Amino acid sequence: MSSPPSSSSGKALDFEAASKSAVASVESLKLKPQDEIASGVQVTSFSEIVDEVTLHFQLIRLAKQIFVWIGCNSANLGNLYAAAPTRPNNTVSVTSILGGASDNTGSGIARRLVLKTGLNIIVACNIPKNNSMLEANAEKKLIEKLIALGYSRPKSQSSGPGLSSS
């Protein structure tokens, strides 16, 4: 039995195909320009005077979630809560990530923001726990800003995750 003759032209074609494949792989790994990367993340910071207390807010809008930080007197993270819509009955689940169970400042805000936006919400809240009016007014200012930024769910949409973004 004789083996098929090997040709150098066949090896050259295989090498050429492998080279093209490698070049295509390298091209796909090239970094995107910074403006293309940043377009998926929107950061908004603002301060408001509420009940004679200066509150600072920072919103970080990602593809399917919003991170909110509310603070006063210091730049500490504070209590951290995660909230998300749950199925099948469109309720909201909230859990404490950082902070004690005795101080739930921010958990109600996280729950209501999920209902307002339909997105996953992370809330870091560093406001005094014994001032429920300050918490309510901080939430009011935050929701006003979310609506102004177009992060709230349209009124006609009653359930399910969604968001109108500008």
Contact map, one row per residue, 1 for C-alpha under 8 A:
1110000000000000000000000000000000000000000000000000000000000000000000000000000000000000000000000000000000000000000000000000000000000000000000000000000000000000000000
1111000000000000000000000000000000000000000000000000000000000000000000000000000000000000000000000000000000000000000000000000000000000000000000000000000000000000000000
1111100000000000000000000000000000000000000000000000000000000000000000000000000000000000000000000000000000000000000000000000000000000000000000000000000000000000000000
0111110000000000000000000000000000000000000000000000000000000000000000000000000000000000000000000000000000000000000000000000000000000000000000000000000000000000000000
0011111000000000000000000000000000000000000000000000000000000000000000000000000000000000000000000000000000000000000000000000000000000000000000000000000000000000000000
0001111101000000000000000000000000000000000000000000000000000000000000000000000000000000000000000000000000000000000000000000000000000000000000000000000000000000000000
0000111111100000000000000000000000000000000000000000000000000000000000000000000000000000000000000000000000000000000000000000000000000000000000000000000000000000000000
0000011111110000000000000000000000000000000000000000000000000000000000000000000000000000000000000000000000000000000000000000000000000000000000000000000000000000000000
0000001111111000000000000000000000000000000000000000000000000000000000000000000000000000000000000000000000000000000000000000000000000000000000000000000000000000000000
0000011111111100000000000000000000000000000000000000000000000000000000000000000000000000000000000000000000000000000000000000000000000000000000000000000000000000000000
0000001111111110000000000000000000000000000000000000000000000000000000000000000000000000000000000000000000000000000000000000000000000000000000000000000000000000000000
0000000111111111000000000000000000000000000000000000000000000000000000000000000000000000000000000000000000000000000000000000000000000000000000000000000000000000000000
0000000011111111100000000000000000000000000000000000000000000000000000000000000000000000000000000000000000000000000000000000000000000000000000000000000000000000000000
0000000001111111110000000000000000000000000000000000000000000000000000000000000000000000000000000000000000000000000000000000000000000000000000000000000000000000000000
0000000000111111111000000000000000000000000000000000000000000000000000000000000000000000000000000000000000000000000000000000000000000000000000000000000000000000000000
0000000000011111111100000000000000000000000000000000000000000000000000000000000000000000000000000000000000000000000000000000000000000000000000000000000000000000000000
0000000000001111111110000000000000000000000000000000000000000000000000000000000000000000000000000000000000000000000000000000000000000000000000000000000000000000000000
0000000000000111111111000000000000000000000000000000000000000000000000000000000000000000000000000000000000000000000000000000000000000000000000000000000000000000000000
0000000000000011111111100000000000000000000000000000000000000000000000000000000000000000000000000000000000000000000000000000000000000000000000000000000000000000000000
0000000000000001111111110000000000000000000000000000000000000000000000000000000000000000000000000000000000000000000000000000000000000000000000000000000000000000000000
0000000000000000111111111000000000000000000000000000000000000000000000000000000000000000000000000000000000000000000000000000000000000000000000000000000000000000000000
0000000000000000011111111100000000000000000000000000000000000000000000000000000000000000000000000000000000000000000000000000000000000000000000000000000000000000000000
0000000000000000001111111110000000000000000000000000000000000000000000000000000000000000000000000000000000000000000000000000000000000000000000000000000000000000000000
0000000000000000000111111111000000000000000000000000000000000000000000000000000000000000000000000000000000000000000000000000000000000000000000000000000000000000000000
0000000000000000000011111111100000000000000000000000000000000000000000000000000000000000000000000000000000000000000000000000000000000000000000000000000000000000000000
0000000000000000000001111111110000000000000000000000000000000000000000000000000000000000000000000000000000000000000000000000000000000000000000000000000000000000000000
0000000000000000000000111111110000000000000000000000000000000000000000000000000000000000000000000000000000000000000000000000000000000000000000000000000000000000000000
0000000000000000000000011111110000000000000000000000000000000000000000000000000000000000000000000000000000000000000000000000000000000000000000000000000000000000000000
0000000000000000000000001111111000000000000000000000000000000000000000000000000000000000000000000000000000000000000000000000000000000000000000000000000000000000000000
0000000000000000000000000111111100000000000000000000000000000000000000000000000000000000000000000000000000000000000000000000000000000000000000000000000000000000000000
0000000000000000000000000000111110000000000000000000000000000000000000000000000000000000000000000000000000000000000000000000000000000000000000000000000000000000000000
0000000000000000000000000000011111011000000000000000000000000000000000000000000000000000000000000000000000000000000000000000000000000000000000000000000000000000000000
0000000000000000000000000000001111111000000000000000000000000000000000000000000000000000000000000000000000000000000000000000000000000000000000000000000000000000000000
0000000000000000000000000000000111111100000000000000000000000000000000000000000000000000000000000000000000000000000000000000000000000000000000000000000000000000000000
0000000000000000000000000000000011111110000000000000000000000000000000000000000000000000000000000000000000000000000000000000000000000000000000000000000000000000000000
0000000000000000000000000000000111111111000000000000000000000000000000000000000000000000000000000000000000000000000000000000000000000000000000000000000000000000000000
0000000000000000000000000000000111111111100000000000000000000000000000000000000000000000000000000000000000000000000000000000000000000000000000000000000000000000000000
0000000000000000000000000000000001111111110000000000000000000000000000000000000000000000000000000000000000000000000000000000000000000000000000000000000000000000000000
0000000000000000000000000000000000111111110000000000000000000000000000000000000000000000000000000000000000000000000000000000000000000000000000000000000000000000000000
0000000000000000000000000000000000011111110000000000000000000110000000000000000000000000000000000000000000000000000000000000000000000000000000000000000000000000000000
0000000000000000000000000000000000001111111000000000000000011110000000000000000000000000000000000000000000000000000000000000000000000000000000000000000000000000000000
0000000000000000000000000000000000000111111100000000000000111100000000000000000000000000000000000000000000000000000000000000000000000000000000000000000000000000000000
0000000000000000000000000000000000000000111110000000000001111000000000000000000000000000000000000000000000000000000000000000000000000000000000000000000000000000000000
0000000000000000000000000000000000000000011111000000000001110000000000000000000000000000000000000000000000000000000000000000000000000000000000000000000000000000000000
0000000000000000000000000000000000000000001111100000000111100000000000000000000000000000000000000000000000000000000000000000000000000000000000000000000000000000000000
0000000000000000000000000000000000000000000111110000000111000000000000000000000000000000000000000000000000000000000000000000000000000000000000000000000000000000000000
0000000000000000000000000000000000000000000011111000011110000000000000000000000000000000000000000000000000000000000000000000000000000000000000000000000000000000000000
0000000000000000000000000000000000000000000001111100011100000000000000000000000000000000000000000000000000000000000000000000000000000000000010000000000000000000000000
0000000000000000000000000000000000000000000000111111111000000000000000000000000000000000000000000000000000000000000000000000000000000000000000000000000000000000000000
0000000000000000000000000000000000000000000000011111111000000000000000000000000000000000000000000000000000000000000000000000000000000100110000000000000000000000000000
0000000000000000000000000000000000000000000000001111100000000000000000000000000000000000000000000000000000000000000000000000000000000100000000000000000000000000000000
0000000000000000000000000000000000000000000000001111110000000000000000000000000000000000000000000000000000000000000000000000000000000000000000000000000000000000000000
0000000000000000000000000000000000000000000000001111111000000000000000010000000000000000000000000000000000000000000000000000000000000000000000000000000000000000000000
0000000000000000000000000000000000000000000000111101111100000000000000011000000000000000000000000000000000000000000000000000000000000000000000000000000000000000000000
0000000000000000000000000000000000000000000000111100111110000000000001110000000000000000000000000000000000000000000000000000000000000000010000000000000000000000000000
0000000000000000000000000000000000000000000011110000011111000000000011110000000000000000000000000000000000000000000000000000000000000000000000000000000000000000000000
0000000000000000000000000000000000000000000011100000001111100000000111100000000000000000000000000000000000000000000000000000000000000000000001000000000000000000000000
0000000000000000000000000000000000000000001111000000000111110000001111000000000000000000000000000000000000000000000000000000000000000000000000000000000000000000000000
0000000000000000000000000000000000000000011110000000000011111000011110000000000000000000000000000000000000000000000000000000000000000000000000000000000000000000000000
0000000000000000000000000000000000000000111100000000000001111100011100000000000000000000000000000000000000000000000000000000000000000000000000000000000000000000000000
0000000000000000000000000000000000000000111000000000000000111111111000000000000000000000000000000000000000000000000000000000000000000000000000000000000000000000000000
0000000000000000000000000000000000000001110000000000000000011111111000000000000000000000000000000000000000000000000000000000000000000000000000000000000000000000000000
0000000000000000000000000000000000000001100000000000000000001111100000000000000000000000000000000000000000000000000000000000000000000000000000000000000000000000000000
0000000000000000000000000000000000000000000000000000000000001111110000000000000000000000000000000000000000000000000000110000000000000000000000000000000000000000000000
0000000000000000000000000000000000000000000000000000000000001111111000000000000000000000000000000000000000000000000000111100000000000000000000000000000000000000000000
0000000000000000000000000000000000000000000000000000000000111101111100000000000000000000000000000000000000000000000000111100000000000000000000000000000000000000000000
0000000000000000000000000000000000000000000000000000000001111100111110000000000000000000000000000000000000000000000000001111000000000000000000000000000000000000000000
0000000000000000000000000000000000000000000000000000000011110000011111000000000000000000000000000000000000000000000000001111000000000000000000000000000000000000000000
0000000000000000000000000000000000000000000000000000000111100000001111100000100000000000000000000000000000000000000000000011110000000000000000000000000000000000000000
0000000000000000000000000000000000000000000000000000001111000000000111110000000000000000000000000000000000000000000000000011111000000000010000000000000000000000000000
0000000000000000000000000000000000000000000000000000001110000000000011111111110000000000000000000000000000000000000000000000111000000000000000000000000000000000000000
0000000000000000000000000000000000000000000000000000111100000000000001111110000000000000000000000000000000000000000000000000011000000000000000000000000000000000000000
0000000000000000000000000000000000000000000000000000010000000000000000111110000000000000000000000000000000000000000000000000000000000000000000000000000000000000000000
0000000000000000000000000000000000000000000000000000000000000000000000111111000000000000000000000000000000000000000000000000000000000000000000000000000000000000000000
0000000000000000000000000000000000000000000000000000000000000000000000111111100000000000000000000000000000000000000000000000000000000000000000000000000000000000000000
0000000000000000000000000000000000000000000000000000000000000000000000100111110000000000000000000000000000000000000000000000010000000000000000000000000000000000000000
0000000000000000000000000000000000000000000000000000000000000000000010100011111100000000000000000000000000000000000000000001110000000000000000000000000000000000000000
0000000000000000000000000000000000000000000000000000000000000000000000100001111100000000000000000110000000000000000000000001111000000000000000000000000000000000000000
0000000000000000000000000000000000000000000000000000000000000000000000000000111110000000000000011111000111000000000000000011110000000000000000000000000000000000000000
0000000000000000000000000000000000000000000000000000000000000000000000000000111111000000000000011110000001000000000000000111100000000000000000000000000000000000000000
0000000000000000000000000000000000000000000000000000000000000000000000000000001111100000000001111100000001100100000000000111000000000000000000000000000000000000000000
0000000000000000000000000000000000000000000000000000000000000000000000000000000111110000000001111000000000000100000000011110000000000000000000000000000000000000000000
0000000000000000000000000000000000000000000000000000000000000000000000000000000011111000000111100000000000000110010000011100000000000000000000000000000000000000000000
0000000000000000000000000000000000000000000000000000000000000000000000000000000001111100000111000000000000000010010000111000000000000000000000000000000000000000000000
0000000000000000000000000000000000000000000000000000000000000000000000000000000000111110011110000000000000000000011001110000000000000000000000000000000000000000100000
0000000000000000000000000000000000000000000000000000000000000000000000000000000000011111111110000000000000000000000000000000000000000000000000000000000000000000000000
0000000000000000000000000000000000000000000000000000000000000000000000000000000000001111111000000000000000000000000000000000000000000000000000000000000000000000000000
0000000000000000000000000000000000000000000000000000000000000000000000000000000000000111110000000000000000000000000000000000000000000000000000000000000000000000000000
0000000000000000000000000000000000000000000000000000000000000000000000000000000000000111111000000000000000000000000000000000000000000000000000000000000000000000000000
0000000000000000000000000000000000000000000000000000000000000000000000000000000000001111111100000000000000000000000000000000000000000000000000000000000000000011000000
0000000000000000000000000000000000000000000000000000000000000000000000000000000000001110111110000000000000000000000000000000000000000000000000000000000000000000000000
0000000000000000000000000000000000000000000000000000000000000000000000000000000000111100011111000000000000000010011000000000000000000000000000000000000000000000000000
0000000000000000000000000000000000000000000000000000000000000000000000000000000000111100001111100000000000000010000000000000000000000000000000000000000000000000000000
0000000000000000000000000000000000000000000000000000000000000000000000000000000011110000000111110000000000100110000000000000000000000000000000000000000000000000000000
0000000000000000000000000000000000000000000000000000000000000000000000000000000011100000000011111000000000100000000000000000000000000000000000000000000000000000000000
0000000000000000000000000000000000000000000000000000000000000000000000000000001111000000000001111111100000100000000000000000000000000000000000000000000000000000000000
0000000000000000000000000000000000000000000000000000000000000000000000000000001111000000000000111110000000000000000000000000000000000000000000000000000000000000000000
0000000000000000000000000000000000000000000000000000000000000000000000000000011110000000000000011111000000000000000000000000000000000000000000000000000000000000000000
0000000000000000000000000000000000000000000000000000000000000000000000000000011100000000000000011111101000000000000000000000000000000000000000000000000000000000000000
0000000000000000000000000000000000000000000000000000000000000000000000000000001000000000000000010111111100000000000000000000000000000000000000000000000000000000000000
0000000000000000000000000000000000000000000000000000000000000000000000000000000000000000000000010011111100000000000000000000000000000000000000000000000000000000000000
0000000000000000000000000000000000000000000000000000000000000000000000000000000000000000000000000001111100000000000000000000000000000000000000000000000000000000000000
0000000000000000000000000000000000000000000000000000000000000000000000000000000000000000000000000011111110000000000000000000000010000000000000000000000000000000000000
0000000000000000000000000000000000000000000000000000000000000000000000000000001000000000000000000001111111110000000000000000000010000000000000000000000000000000000000
0000000000000000000000000000000000000000000000000000000000000000000000000000001000000000000000000000001111110000000000000000101110000010000000000000000000000000000000
0000000000000000000000000000000000000000000000000000000000000000000000000000001110000000000000000000000111111100000000000011100000000010000000000000000000000000000000
0000000000000000000000000000000000000000000000000000000000000000000000000000000010000000000001110000000111111110000000000010000000000000000000000000000000000000000000
0000000000000000000000000000000000000000000000000000000000000000000000000000000000000000000000000000000111111111000000000000000000000000000000000000000000000000000000
0000000000000000000000000000000000000000000000000000000000000000000000000000000000000000000000000000000001111111100000000010000000000000001000000000000000000000000000
0000000000000000000000000000000000000000000000000000000000000000000000000000000011100000000001000000000001111111110000001110000000000000000000000000000000000000000000
0000000000000000000000000000000000000000000000000000000000000000000000000000000000110000000111000000000000111111111000000000000000000000000000000000000000000000000000
0000000000000000000000000000000000000000000000000000000000000000000000000000000000000000000000000000000000011111111100000000000000000000000000000000000000000000000000
0000000000000000000000000000000000000000000000000000000000000000000000000000000000000000000000000000000000001111111111001000000000000000000000100000000000000000000000
0000000000000000000000000000000000000000000000000000000000000000000000000000000000111000000100000000000000000111111111111000000000000000000000000000000000000000000000
0000000000000000000000000000000000000000000000000000000000000000000000000000000000001000000100000000000000000011111111000000000000000000000000000000000000000000000000
0000000000000000000000000000000000000000000000000000000000000000000000000000000000000000000000000000000000000001111111000000000000000000000000000000000110000000000000
0000000000000000000000000000000000000000000000000000000000000000000000000000000000000000000000000000000000000000111111100000000000000000000000000000001110000000111000
0000000000000000000000000000000000000000000000000000000000000000000000000000000000001000000000000000000000000000111111110000000000000000000000000000000110000011111000
0000000000000000000000000000000000000000000000000000000000000001110000000000000000011000000000000000000000000000010011111000000000000000000000000000000000000000111000
0000000000000000000000000000000000000000000000000000000000000001110000000000000001111000000000000000000000000000010001111100000000000000000000000000000000000000000000
0000000000000000000000000000000000000000000000000000000000000000111100000000000001110000000000000000000000000100110000111110000000000000000000000000000000000000000000
0000000000000000000000000000000000000000000000000000000000000000111100000000000111100000000000000000000000000100000000011111000000000000000000000000000000000000000000
0000000000000000000000000000000000000000000000000000000000000000001111000000001111000000000000000000000001101100000000001111100000000000000000000000000000000000000000
0000000000000000000000000000000000000000000000000000000000000000001111000000111110000000000000000000000001000000000000000111110000000000000000000000000000000000000000
0000000000000000000000000000000000000000000000000000000000000000000011100000111100000000000000000000000011000000000000000011111000000000000000000000000000000000000000
0000000000000000000000000000000000000000000000000000000000000000000011110001111000000000000000000000000000000000000000000001111100000000000000000000000000000000000000
0000000000000000000000000000000000000000000000000000000000000000000001110000010000000000000000000000000010000000000000000000111110000110000000000000000000000000000000
0000000000000000000000000000000000000000000000000000000000000000000000000000000000000000000000000000000010000000000000000000011111100000000000000000000000000000000000
0000000000000000000000000000000000000000000000000000000000000000000000000000000000000000000000000000001110000000000000000000001111110000000000000000000000000000000000
0000000000000000000000000000000000000000000000000000000000000000000000000000000000000000000000000000000000000000000000000000000111110000000000000000000000000000000000
0000000000000000000000000000000000000000000000000000000000000000000000000000000000000000000000000000000000000000000000000000000111111110000000000000000000000000000000
0000000000000000000000000000000000000000000000000000000000000000000000000000000000000000000000000000000000000000000000000000000011111111000000000000000000000000000000
0000000000000000000000000000000000000000000000000000000000000000000000000000000000000000000000000000000000000000000000000000000000111111100000000000000000000000000000
0000000000000000000000000000000000000000000000000110000000000000000000000000000000000000000000000000000000000000000000000000001000111111110000000000000000000000000000
0000000000000000000000000000000000000000000000000000000000000000000000000000000000000000000000000000000011000000000000000000001000111111111000000000000000000000000000
0000000000000000000000000000000000000000000000000000000000000000000000000000000000000000000000000000000000000000000000000000000000011111111100000000000000000000000000
0000000000000000000000000000000000000000000000000100000000000000000000000000000000000000000000000000000000000000000000000000000000001111111110000000000000000000000000
0000000000000000000000000000000000000000000000000100001000000000000001000000000000000000000000000000000000000000000000000000000000000111111111000000000000000000000000
0000000000000000000000000000000000000000000000000000000000000000000000000000000000000000000000000000000000001000000000000000000000000011111111100000000000000000000000
0000000000000000000000000000000000000000000000000000000000000000000000000000000000000000000000000000000000000000000000000000000000000001111111110000000000000000000000
0000000000000000000000000000000000000000000000010000000000000000000000000000000000000000000000000000000000000000000000000000000000000000111111111000000000000000000000
0000000000000000000000000000000000000000000000000000000010000000000000000000000000000000000000000000000000000000000000000000000000000000011111111100000000000000000000
0000000000000000000000000000000000000000000000000000000000000000000000000000000000000000000000000000000000000000100000000000000000000000001111111110000000000000000000
0000000000000000000000000000000000000000000000000000000000000000000000000000000000000000000000000000000000000000000000000000000000000000000111111111000000000000000000
0000000000000000000000000000000000000000000000000000000000000000000000000000000000000000000000000000000000000000000000000000000000000000000011111111100000000000000000
0000000000000000000000000000000000000000000000000000000000000000000000000000000000000000000000000000000000000000000000000000000000000000000001111111111100000000000000
0000000000000000000000000000000000000000000000000000000000000000000000000000000000000000000000000000000000000000000000000000000000000000000000111111111100000000000000
0000000000000000000000000000000000000000000000000000000000000000000000000000000000000000000000000000000000000000000000000000000000000000000000011111111000000000000000
0000000000000000000000000000000000000000000000000000000000000000000000000000000000000000000000000000000000000000000000000000000000000000000000001111111000000000000011
0000000000000000000000000000000000000000000000000000000000000000000000000000000000000000000000000000000000000000000000000000000000000000000000000111111100000000000111
0000000000000000000000000000000000000000000000000000000000000000000000000000000000000000000000000000000000000000000010000000000000000000000000000111111110000000001110
0000000000000000000000000000000000000000000000000000000000000000000000000000000000000000000000000000000000000000000111000000000000000000000000000110011111000000001100
0000000000000000000000000000000000000000000000000000000000000000000000000000000000000000000000000000000000000000000111000000000000000000000000000000001111101000011100
0000000000000000000000000000000000000000000000000000000000000000000000000000000000000000000000000000000000000000000000000000000000000000000000000000000111111000001100
0000000000000000000000000000000000000000000000000000000000000000000000000000000000000000000000000000000000000000000000000000000000000000000000000000000011111100000000
0000000000000000000000000000000000000000000000000000000000000000000000000000000000000000000000000000000000000000000000000000000000000000000000000000000001111100000000
0000000000000000000000000000000000000000000000000000000000000000000000000000000000000000000000000000000000000000000000000000000000000000000000000000000011111111000000
0000000000000000000000000000000000000000000000000000000000000000000000000000000000000000000000000000000000000000000000000000000000000000000000000000000000111111000000
0000000000000000000000000000000000000000000000000000000000000000000000000000000000000000010000000000000000000000000001000000000000000000000000000000000000001111100000
0000000000000000000000000000000000000000000000000000000000000000000000000000000000000000010000000000000000000000000001000000000000000000000000000000000000001111110000
0000000000000000000000000000000000000000000000000000000000000000000000000000000000001000000000000000000000000000000011100000000000000000000000000000000000000011111000
0000000000000000000000000000000000000000000000000000000000000000000000000000000000000000000000000000000000000000000011100000000000000000000000000000000010000001111100
0000000000000000000000000000000000000000000000000000000000000000000000000000000000000000000000000000000000000000000011100000000000000000000000000000001111000000111110
0000000000000000000000000000000000000000000000000000000000000000000000000000000000000000000000000000000000000000000000000000000000000000000000000000011111000000011111
0000000000000000000000000000000000000000000000000000000000000000000000000000000000000000000000000000000000000000000000000000000000000000000000000000111000000000001111
0000000000000000000000000000000000000000000000000000000000000000000000000000000000000000000000000000000000000000000000000000000000000000000000000000110000000000000111
